[in-house]
Amino acid sequence: MSIRLFKPSIGKDEIKNIKETISRSWLGLGPNVNLFEAKWKNHLKCKEAVAVNSGTAALHLGLKLFNFKKGKKVLVPSMSFSATASSVLYNDLEPVFVDSNPLTLNLDFNDLKKKYTKDCVAIIVVHYSGHPAEIDKIVNFANEKKIKVIEDCAHTDGSKFKNKPLGLWGNIGCFSFEEKKILTTGDGGMICSNEKGLLKNVKAMRWVGIDKDNWKSSKQYTKKNKKALHWYYEINQLGYKYNMNDLAASIGLAQIKKLKKMKQKRKKIINFYISKLKLISEIKLLVPYDTRKYTYQIFGIRTNYRNELIIYLKNKGIPTGCHWTPMTLQPLFKKYKSKCKYIEKEIDKCLTLPLHADLTYKEVSFVCKNIIKFFDEKIILK
Ligand SMILES: *Cc1c(COP(=O)(O)O)cnc(C)c1O
């Protein structure tokens, strides 16, 4: 058995779309990207969505949009993937790291309020593992202080929290379609917003500063339309090469069709894990999973015996992970010293277990059986 920790759930639907894209011989920014954006808009029920080539790019541009003054500060969770804080540095801003809520490992609201200063211009909120942060309180707080909220939705598909999709609570929602995420395009991301006009410049920003649809202008290159200025474009701002391409979007179009099925499978696996592991007193769940309401990208546990358990499972061929090393412990971010005492210590107990839509119940059973065995042996040895 070779169990995968994460795995994209891809197959004949994706191959069919890729084949069609290759037959059309249009691989760059084109009709598939437009269609995928439309499908995602419909999925999230948002007014605007612009596709880019990674979640990191989405965060970079998402912050960039607001033209914050150099050196201003952005509140971010220490417990996140580096992209959350790197996007702050890309924009010549300074991260202020916030500790984690002990129950959910999301931004701790009290610590957030404590670390806020007048120099702060925005908060980046991560819905860690797919479990919602206290986004309602955070948005109220941000409104009070007149600062912006960007949701890093890399772990969620936009599950609803209090009747509103995650990603639409803040000013901007940034999604990731990297291969380990709930839905994948290989690599990819999406910037979403319900605020009219806010994303106006993003299409130019993602494509070297040009706000123009090359696919559409190539269609104007006809005999009938002699005078169309199909070659004309203007660059009014510095842009990046961050566009999603049609090949990636073709994968996304297949994925979005089976999103419901993939979500269902993740939910069932988590419920299965919980039913098997709940009797082990040395284990706590990584976050308070509520699979009726939310889709999760990460399943994990917390235990004082983490390192021993990792090695035990490794010997059985079971992969595990730890998501992540808190950023306040990373050399790159050390100089922005903000203390996040809780998560810096708690992280040593955290363990990620296999979770993806192609995982079989036989595999999950095998993982659980070995975790139970590990703790049984421990108790006997005691
Ligand atoms: C994966 C991830 C990102 C970045 O997404 P990419 O598409 O890999 O650039 C950002 N934030 C979090 C929390 C992530 O897990």
Ligand as a Chemical Component Dictionary entry (heavy atoms), coordinates in Angstrom:
data_LIG
# 
_chem_comp.id                   LIG 
_chem_comp.type                 NON-POLYMER 
_chem_comp.pdbx_formal_charge   0 
_chem_comp.three_letter_code    LIG 
# 
loop_
_chem_comp_atom.comp_id 
_chem_comp_atom.atom_id 
_chem_comp_atom.alt_atom_id 
_chem_comp_atom.type_symbol 
_chem_comp_atom.charge 
_chem_comp_atom.model_Cartn_x 
_chem_comp_atom.model_Cartn_y 
_chem_comp_atom.model_Cartn_z 
_chem_comp_atom.pdbx_ordinal 
LIG C1 C1 C 0 -1.163 26.864 -0.359 1  
LIG C2 C2 C 0 -1.310 28.109 0.398  2  
LIG C3 C3 C 0 -1.065 29.373 -0.164 3  
LIG C4 C4 C 0 -0.414 29.573 -1.494 4  
LIG O1 O1 O 0 -0.986 28.987 -2.526 5  
LIG P1 P1 P 0 -0.146 28.640 -3.862 6  
LIG O2 O2 O 0 -1.229 28.425 -4.830 7  
LIG O3 O3 O 0 0.659  27.428 -3.560 8  
LIG O4 O4 O 0 0.690  29.818 -4.179 9  
LIG C5 C5 C 0 -1.337 30.490 0.583  10 
LIG N1 N1 N 0 -1.794 30.405 1.830  11 
LIG C6 C6 C 0 -2.016 29.219 2.417  12 
LIG C7 C7 C 0 -2.561 29.198 3.811  13 
LIG C8 C8 C 0 -1.760 28.029 1.732  14 
LIG O5 O5 O 0 -1.952 26.847 2.329  15 
# 
loop_
_chem_comp_bond.comp_id 
_chem_comp_bond.atom_id_1 
_chem_comp_bond.atom_id_2 
_chem_comp_bond.value_order 
_chem_comp_bond.pdbx_ordinal 
LIG C1 C2 SING 1  
LIG C2 C3 SING 2  
LIG C2 C8 DOUB 3  
LIG C3 C4 SING 4  
LIG C3 C5 DOUB 5  
LIG C4 O1 SING 6  
LIG O1 P1 SING 7  
LIG P1 O2 DOUB 8  
LIG P1 O3 SING 9  
LIG P1 O4 SING 10 
LIG C5 N1 SING 11 
LIG N1 C6 DOUB 12 
LIG C6 C7 SING 13 
LIG C6 C8 SING 14 
LIG C8 O5 SING 15 
# 
